[in-house]
Amino acid sequence: MFSITPIQRIWMMSIAAFGAIISSTFPLSIIFSQQDIAAAFSVTRDEISWMVTLYNLGQLFGLPITFLLSKIFGRRRTMLIAGIGFLISSLIISFSSIFSIVLFFRFWHGFYAGMLPVIMFIILFSTHPPGQIRTRGLSFFAFSTAIGLGMSAWLGSLFLVPDNWKFLFIIPAIFIGFYIILADFLFVEDSIDLNEVINFDWVGYTLVSLGLGFILIALSEGERYFWSETWWIPAFIIIGLTFSFLSFLHLLNTNNPLFKLSLFYKPFSWVLIYQIIFRFGTLFAIWLIPFFLTKVLDYRIEQLALVLWPLIPGTLIGVLIALCFSTYIDQRIMMSSALLIIACCSLYCVQADSTWSYENFTIVMFASGIGIGTYSLATLHMVLHGLIPIEGPTCGMGYNYARIMGLSGGLGILSHFINEREKFHSAILTPNIQNNESVTAEVINKIQATLSPSFNDLSVLSNISTFKVATVVREQSYILAINDGFLFCALLLIITAALVWFCPQCKSQS
């Protein structure tokens, strides 16, 4: 399995990493560009959100199929299937003028995109023997799957020309074309084994995918539909939990289950929980800070690129730190330290206000990148602790399931938390301003003094002034709510940094 030269190993991992970077970068660019896409189709914010939800749903369904296809057709053909599927769905979306068609193919876009990082995972374990070689491969995997966080806004702004969202699908389609060509020329043809179709746990796949899928939709769309106030949100959660329970019973009683449950008796299960919570640290950097800048300072994707780019060098340094010390230091120290770094960055942002700009977040983003890079590699070592070869697919699926559910669920929870805190702060601030007549009068007088050269009608001036005061209250409420979000993320990461020590001692193999 490992009888390849170092140059071949580097080439294989580089090609696989190229696909993983594409799949992790451009979806975030599309999230940052939702406003432009919604305007192009004349749809609402609630409708455009389904582009993200269906993409994540597609990833959930595509993950297990990657392992099946690699067993049936081999690595090369699986790469071609994923690449061609991603290419076709990207082009159909970019040239479609019907939003329902875009949504349909957005699911398949996510389906094939979800296969790309898993293919890298498969290639890593089939070409890198245990020891220092695999540790270097894991470092490359960690960096490749995390670097897209910093590149996303920059690439999005680069290809949103001029306000043409289609390029956000055309450009990755072109890039994935090179991926297909390189995979076709450089990978050896593996044998085909159609017996794997029969051996695959289709019942388990269906139950697990439906269970997680219903829950993911509820978490992603719950805040926009007021959770329990819309009947289908709690219904989806109940249905998802039911399918999840049925899948658990099935996995216990089948001879060839989709998941090897023996792995969940190891540190793997704890690390999955930490992996989900860690996504709040990721969301702090890639969503909460951009949300603050867009909501308070009206930043667009071009300006967000200036905020996010420090994540790239920070992530690289974090991965290198974890690589250098992985054989000497307990991974619990690495994981805990990384979480505390991100928590400190989040705590620092609690003081953010309307006077801040992207410069105030530069060091924060850089330090967060170090934490994200360090944790990404350290957690991989912990995930692999005590792993036996037969548990490899379970490890790959579980790790990526946690990534997707953590990001989707974390985003839903953070959105709900901030909206509720905004209502709370607005309810507190509005009566205080109304009761403090001197403050209100002072604000209104300043506004009227600014506007009076342009307006002579006092009633119009009064209405505009009152509206301006309400706008100031709303803006301040959002600032306080987002600051609460920073604090929430920090506390969650600090608690997780302590819980990490429930895992056993672990160092990478030298």
N, C-alpha and C positions, 0 to 999 in steps of 0.2 A: 504493500500500500504506500510505503514511504520511499520507494526506490526511484527518486527523482533527484536531479541536480539542484543546487541552490539557486541557479539562474532560472530554471524552470519554475521553481517554487515562488520566486519573486514575481515572475511574469504572471503566473496563475492568480496569485493574491492581488496583484495590481489591477488586473482586469476585473476581478470580482469586486474589489474595493471601488472601482470606478462606477460600477452599477449601484453599489450600496450608497455612494455619495449622491448620485442622481436621485435615487428614491427618497433620500432624507432631506435633500436641499430644496428642490422645486415645490414639493407640497407645502412647505412653510412659506415660500414666496407667494403661492396662490392664496394662502390664508391672509397674508398681509395685503393682498390685492383684491380682496372680496368686494370692496366698495366699487372698484372699476368694473368688475365682472357683473355685479348686480345692475349697475347702470347700463351696461351693454345689453342686457336681456330685459331691462325694465322690471325687475323682480324686487321683492322686499328683502330686508335683512334676514328675516326668518326663513325665507325660501332659499336664499343663497347659502345659508348655513348647511343645507343638505349636501352641498358639494364636498364639504369636509367630512360630514358624518358617513356618507356612502363610501368615501375613499377609505376611511378607517374600517368600515364594515367589510369592504373588499379585502383588506389586509388580513382580517381575522379568518376569512374563508380561504385565503390563498396560502397561509403559512403551512398547514399540514400537507397540502397538496404538493408543496415543494419537495418534501422528503419522499413522497410517493413517486413523483416523476423522476427524481434522481435514482431511485431504485429500479424503476422500469427502464428508463431511457439513458441513464448515466448523466454525468455532470454537464457535458458539452451540450447535449440536446436540451437539457433542462434550462440551461442559460439561453439557448436560442428561443425556446418557447416563451420564457419570461420576457426576453428582450423584444421579440416580435409582437407579443401581446401588448406590452407597454407602448411600443411604437404605434401600432394600429389604433389603440384606444386614445392615445394622445392626439393623433392627427384627426380622428373623427370628432373629438371634443373641440379641437381648435377651429374646424371648418363647419361645425354645426351652428345653425341659427335657431334651433328649437331647444328650449331649455330642458324639456323632459328627456330628450335624446341625450343631452349633455349629462344629465343625472344618471341615466342608465349606464352609459359608458364610463362614468366616473367610478362606479362600483368596480368595473373590470379594470379600470386604470389602477385602482388600489389593489385589486387582486394580484395583478402581475408585479406591481411595485413592491408589494409585501414579500414577493418571492426573492427579490434581489439581495437583501442583506442575509437572508437565510441561506442562499446559495454560497455566499462568502463563508458563512459558518460551516457549511458542509465541506467546502474546499479546504478550509483551515484544518479541520480534523482528519481529512483524508490525505493531507500532504505534509502535515507538521507533526513529527513524533513528539511524545511527551518530553518535557525538559525545557531547556533554554530556547530551543527553536520554536516550540509552541508558544512560549511566553512572548517571544518577539511577534509571532503571528497574532496573538491575542491583543497585543498593543496596537498593531496595525488595524485590527478589527475595531477596537474601541475608538481609535481616532477617526476611522472612516465613517463610523455610524454617528459620531458626535460633531464632526466638523461642519456638517450642514447647518447647524444651529446658527453659526456666525455668518455663513455665506448667504443664507436665504434672502435676507432683505437686500443685500448688495446685488445679487443676481436678479432679484425681482425688479429692482429699480433700473438695472442695466437693460433688461429686455422688455420693459413696459414702455414700448416706443411706438408712437407717442400715445400714451394711454391705451395701447392696444394689448389687451390681455391675452390674445391668441398666441403671442410669442412665448408666453410662459408655458405653453404646451408644445409649440413647434420646436423651440430650442432643445428641450430635453429629448424630444423625438429624434432630433439630429444627433445628439450626443449618444443616445442609446443605439443609434445605427452603427457608430464606431464600436460600441460594446459588442454588438452582434458580429461584426466583421472580425474583430480580434478573437472572440470566443470560437468562431468557426475555424479560424486558421491555426490557432495556437493550442487548442485542447484536443487531446486524443479521443477518438471515438470509443465509447464504452459499449459493452454488450447490452442487448435488450432482454429483459426478463418480464414477460407479460404475466407470469404467475403472481407477481406482486399485486396486481389488480385484485385478485381473488383474496389474497392474504390481508389486504388492507382493511382496517376496522371502519367500514363505512358508517355503521350505526353510531359508533362513538364519535366519529367526525361530524356527523349530522347533529347529534345531540349537543356536543360541545360548542359547535359553531353557532347553532341557534340560541343556545343559552347565553353565551357571551354576546352574541349579536343583539338580542333583544335588550340586554342590560346596557350595552354600549349606546344604542339608539336613545334609550331613556335618559342616560347620563348626559349625552351630547345635546339633546333637544329639550330636556326637562326645564331648564331655566327660561327658555324662550316661550314655553307653554305653561308656565306657572305651576309646574310639578303636579301636586295632587288636585289642583283646580281643573286640570284636563284629564278626563277619564283614562285615556290611552297610555299616559305616562306611567302611573302605578300599575296598570294592566300589563304593560311591557315588562316592568320589573318583576312582577309576579310570574309571568310566563317564562322569563329568562331564568329566574331562580328554580322554577319547576323543571325546565329542561336541564339545568345544571345538576340538579339532584338526580334526575333520571340518568344522566351521563355518568355520574359517580357510581350509581348502582350497576350500570352496565360495565364500567371499567373493572369493578370488583369481581364480576362474574363471567368474564370472557377470557378465552385462552390467549388471544393475541390483541391486547388492548391498544388503543391509540396512545395512551399515556402509560408508562411504567410507574405504577404507584409506589414502588419501592423507593424511588428517588425522593418522594415527599417525606420520607422518614429521616432524611439527611438534612444538612443545613440548607439545602436547596429551597425548601418551603419558606424558611425564614427570610432568605435572601429575596425571594419573589415579593414578599410583603414590603421589604425595605426598598426594593426596586420600584414598586408602585409609589411609595411615599417620596422617594428620591425625585420622582417626576415633578413634584411640587417645586423642588429646587430648580429644575430645568425650566418649568413654567414661569418661575420668578424672573428668570433672565430673558426668555424668548417671548413671553406673553405679558406679564404684569408690568414690566418697565415700558415696553412699547405701548401697552394700553394706557398707561399714565401719560405718555408723551402725546399720543393721538387724542386722548380725551381732554386733556388739560391744555396742551400747547398746539393742538391741531397739526401734528406732524403727519407727513405722508411717507410712503415707503422709501422714497429717495432719502429722506432725512433719517429714517430708522436704520438705514444702512450704516450711517455714521455711529449709531449707538451700538450695533451688534458686532461690528467687525472685531473688536478686541477679544471676543470669544474664541476666535480662530487661534491666535498665538497662545492664549491662555490654555485652551484645550490641549494643544500640542505639548506645552510645557508640563501640564498636569499628567498626561500619559507618559511622558519621558521620566518624570519623577517617580511615578508608580512602577515603571519598568526597571529603573535603576535600583529601587529599594525593595522590589517584590520578593527577592530571594532572602532578604535579611530581616525584614520587618513583618510582623504579624499583619495580615490583611485587615484585621479589625481596627488596627491603628490607622491604616490608610483610609479605610471607609469612614471611620468616625471623624478623622481630621478633615476629610474632604467635605463631609456634611456640615461640620462646624464652620468651615471657611465660607460656604454658601450662606449659612445662617447669619454669620456676621455681616456679610454683604447685604442681606435682606434687612437686617436690623438697622444698618446705616441708612437705608433708603426710607425708613420710617419718617425721617424729617423732611422728605421731599415736599416742595410746594411749587407754586406757579412761577417762582423766580429761577427754578432749576432749568437747565438745558441738557443737551446730550453730553456736554463736557463733564457734567457732574457724575455721569454714570460710566465714564471711561474706565476708571480704575476698578469700579464695581464689576463691570463686565469682564475685565481681564482676570480679576481674582476669582470670579464665579467660574470662568472657563477652566482655571487651574483645578478648582474643586470638582467640576464636572468631568474633566479628563482623568483625574486621579481616581475618582469613584468608579468611573466606567470600566477601568481596567481591574481595579481591586475587586469589584463585585464579580467580575468574570472568574477570577481565581477562586473566589468563595463559592460560586455556583458550581464549579467543576470539582470541588472538594469531595473526594470519595466516589467520584463518578466512574461507572464501569461502561464499556463500549455500548452495550445494549440500551443504556439509558440516554445515549446521545441525542436521538430525535426528541425525546421528551424534554430534555434540557433546552434544546434549541427552540422548541415550540413554546415552552413555558416562559422562557426568558423574553421572547418577543411578544407573547400575549401580555405579559406584565407591562412591557413598554407601551403597547397600544392602549391597554385599559387604563394604565396610569396617566397617560397624557389626556385621554378623552375624559376619564372620570375626574381627574384633577382640574381640568379646565371647567367642567360643569360645576364642581364644588366651589372653585374660586369665583366664578361668575356669580353664582347664587350668593355667596358670602358678601361679595362687594356690593351687589345690588341691595341686599338687606341692610348692610351697614350704611349705604347711601341714604336709604329711606329713614334710618334711625337718625343720622346726623342732620338730615334736612328737617326732620320733625323737631329736633332740638334747636337748630339755628334759626328757623323761621319765626317762632314765637319770641325768641330772644331779641331779634332785630325789630320785630313789630313792637315789643314792649319798651325797647330802648329808643324812644323818639328822637333823642338828640343825635344818636349814631345814624339813624335812618335819615334824618333831616340833613345831616352833614354830607352823607353819601349822595343824596338826591341833589343837594345844592351844587356839589362839585360836578355832577353829571350835567345839570342844567347850565352851569357856567360854561362847560365845554360845548354844549349844543346850541346855546342861545343865539350865537351869530347866524345860525342857519335856520332857526325856527322863531316865529313870532307868536304862534298860537300857544298860549300857556297850558291849555288842556292837553295838547299833543306833547308838549314838553313833560308834563306830569306823567302821562302814560308811558312815554319812553323811559323816563327816569325810574319809574316803578318796575318796568320790565328789566331794566339793567340791574336793579337791585336783586330781583329774583334770579337773574342769570348768575350774578356773583355768588348768591347763596347756593345755587345748584352746583357751581364749579367748586366751591369750597367743600360742599358735601362729598363730592366725588374725590377730591384730594384726600380728605380724612378717611373715606372708605377704602381707597387704594392703600393708604398708609396702614390701615388695619389689615389689609391683605398682606402687605410686607411683613407685618408683625406675626400674622397667622402662619405664614410660610416659615419664618424663622423659628418659631416655637415648635412647629411640627418637625423641622429638621434637627433641632436640638434634642428633642425627645428620641428621635430615631437614632441619632448619634450615640445615645446612651443604650438603646435597645440592641445595637449592633453587637454589644459585648455578650449577648446571649448565644451568639454563634461560637463554634469551637475555634481554637487557635488554628490558623492556616497561613502557610507560606507557599509561594509558587515553587514548582519543581525546578531545581537548578540543573 
